[in-house]
Amino acid sequence: MTGYIGSSVREIEATPDAVLTAGLLDRLKDLDATRINKDDQIVLRKAVLGLLAIVAELEARIVELEAR
């Protein structure tokens, strides 16, 4: 067990060198604060879309590094 990870997105903080994660957390915190009717499905959907954007960026970086 790695310890307590928080019960809401507001409790999670990224390290200073985790720029992509910090960007995703900012989006999720905004969604959590403004979600309509406290609908977690919207937040989860946006979280998945945000993660896909990060994976796409990381994949592009890997391809670039492998091409060197």
CNS distance restraints for C-alpha pairs under 8 A (distance, minus, plus):
assign (resid   5 and name CA) (resid  11 and name CA) 7.95 0.50 0.50
assign (resid   5 and name CA) (resid  12 and name CA) 7.11 0.50 0.50
assign (resid   6 and name CA) (resid  11 and name CA) 5.44 0.50 0.50
assign (resid   6 and name CA) (resid  12 and name CA) 6.38 0.50 0.50
assign (resid   7 and name CA) (resid  11 and name CA) 7.07 0.50 0.50
assign (resid   8 and name CA) (resid  12 and name CA) 7.40 0.50 0.50
assign (resid   9 and name CA) (resid  25 and name CA) 7.25 0.50 0.50
assign (resid   9 and name CA) (resid  28 and name CA) 6.89 0.50 0.50
assign (resid   9 and name CA) (resid  29 and name CA) 6.13 0.50 0.50
assign (resid   9 and name CA) (resid  32 and name CA) 7.56 0.50 0.50
assign (resid  10 and name CA) (resid  29 and name CA) 5.94 0.50 0.50
assign (resid  12 and name CA) (resid  25 and name CA) 7.76 0.50 0.50
assign (resid  13 and name CA) (resid  22 and name CA) 7.45 0.50 0.50
assign (resid  13 and name CA) (resid  25 and name CA) 7.68 0.50 0.50
assign (resid  14 and name CA) (resid  18 and name CA) 6.05 0.50 0.50
assign (resid  14 and name CA) (resid  19 and name CA) 7.96 0.50 0.50
assign (resid  14 and name CA) (resid  21 and name CA) 6.36 0.50 0.50
assign (resid  14 and name CA) (resid  22 and name CA) 5.34 0.50 0.50
assign (resid  14 and name CA) (resid  25 and name CA) 7.71 0.50 0.50
assign (resid  15 and name CA) (resid  22 and name CA) 7.71 0.50 0.50
assign (resid  18 and name CA) (resid  22 and name CA) 6.06 0.50 0.50
assign (resid  19 and name CA) (resid  23 and name CA) 6.22 0.50 0.50
assign (resid  20 and name CA) (resid  24 and name CA) 6.35 0.50 0.50
assign (resid  20 and name CA) (resid  54 and name CA) 6.58 0.50 0.50
assign (resid  21 and name CA) (resid  25 and name CA) 6.10 0.50 0.50
assign (resid  22 and name CA) (resid  26 and name CA) 6.14 0.50 0.50
assign (resid  23 and name CA) (resid  27 and name CA) 6.42 0.50 0.50
assign (resid  24 and name CA) (resid  28 and name CA) 6.18 0.50 0.50
assign (resid  24 and name CA) (resid  47 and name CA) 7.67 0.50 0.50
assign (resid  24 and name CA) (resid  50 and name CA) 6.12 0.50 0.50
assign (resid  24 and name CA) (resid  51 and name CA) 7.43 0.50 0.50
assign (resid  25 and name CA) (resid  29 and name CA) 5.95 0.50 0.50
assign (resid  26 and name CA) (resid  30 and name CA) 6.22 0.50 0.50
assign (resid  27 and name CA) (resid  31 and name CA) 6.21 0.50 0.50
assign (resid  28 and name CA) (resid  32 and name CA) 5.97 0.50 0.50
assign (resid  28 and name CA) (resid  43 and name CA) 6.99 0.50 0.50
assign (resid  28 and name CA) (resid  46 and name CA) 7.56 0.50 0.50
assign (resid  28 and name CA) (resid  47 and name CA) 6.58 0.50 0.50
assign (resid  29 and name CA) (resid  33 and name CA) 6.16 0.50 0.50
assign (resid  30 and name CA) (resid  34 and name CA) 6.23 0.50 0.50
assign (resid  31 and name CA) (resid  35 and name CA) 5.45 0.50 0.50
assign (resid  31 and name CA) (resid  43 and name CA) 6.18 0.50 0.50
assign (resid  32 and name CA) (resid  43 and name CA) 6.62 0.50 0.50
assign (resid  35 and name CA) (resid  39 and name CA) 6.40 0.50 0.50
assign (resid  35 and name CA) (resid  40 and name CA) 7.92 0.50 0.50
assign (resid  35 and name CA) (resid  42 and name CA) 7.46 0.50 0.50
assign (resid  35 and name CA) (resid  43 and name CA) 7.28 0.50 0.50
assign (resid  39 and name CA) (resid  43 and name CA) 7.16 0.50 0.50
assign (resid  40 and name CA) (resid  44 and name CA) 6.09 0.50 0.50
assign (resid  41 and name CA) (resid  45 and name CA) 6.02 0.50 0.50
assign (resid  42 and name CA) (resid  46 and name CA) 6.15 0.50 0.50
assign (resid  43 and name CA) (resid  47 and name CA) 6.05 0.50 0.50
assign (resid  44 and name CA) (resid  48 and name CA) 6.24 0.50 0.50
assign (resid  45 and name CA) (resid  49 and name CA) 6.33 0.50 0.50
assign (resid  46 and name CA) (resid  50 and name CA) 6.02 0.50 0.50
assign (resid  47 and name CA) (resid  51 and name CA) 6.12 0.50 0.50
assign (resid  48 and name CA) (resid  52 and name CA) 6.16 0.50 0.50
assign (resid  49 and name CA) (resid  53 and name CA) 6.32 0.50 0.50
assign (resid  50 and name CA) (resid  54 and name CA) 6.40 0.50 0.50
assign (resid  51 and name CA) (resid  55 and name CA) 6.13 0.50 0.50
assign (resid  52 and name CA) (resid  56 and name CA) 6.11 0.50 0.50
assign (resid  53 and name CA) (resid  57 and name CA) 6.32 0.50 0.50
assign (resid  54 and name CA) (resid  58 and name CA) 6.14 0.50 0.50
assign (resid  55 and name CA) (resid  59 and name CA) 5.97 0.50 0.50
assign (resid  56 and name CA) (resid  60 and name CA) 6.23 0.50 0.50
assign (resid  57 and name CA) (resid  61 and name CA) 6.33 0.50 0.50
assign (resid  58 and name CA) (resid  62 and name CA) 6.22 0.50 0.50
assign (resid  59 and name CA) (resid  63 and name CA) 6.22 0.50 0.50
assign (resid  60 and name CA) (resid  64 and name CA) 6.19 0.50 0.50
assign (resid  61 and name CA) (resid  65 and name CA) 6.15 0.50 0.50
assign (resid  62 and name CA) (resid  66 and name CA) 6.04 0.50 0.50
assign (resid  63 and name CA) (resid  67 and name CA) 6.19 0.50 0.50
assign (resid  64 and name CA) (resid  68 and name CA) 6.83 0.50 0.50
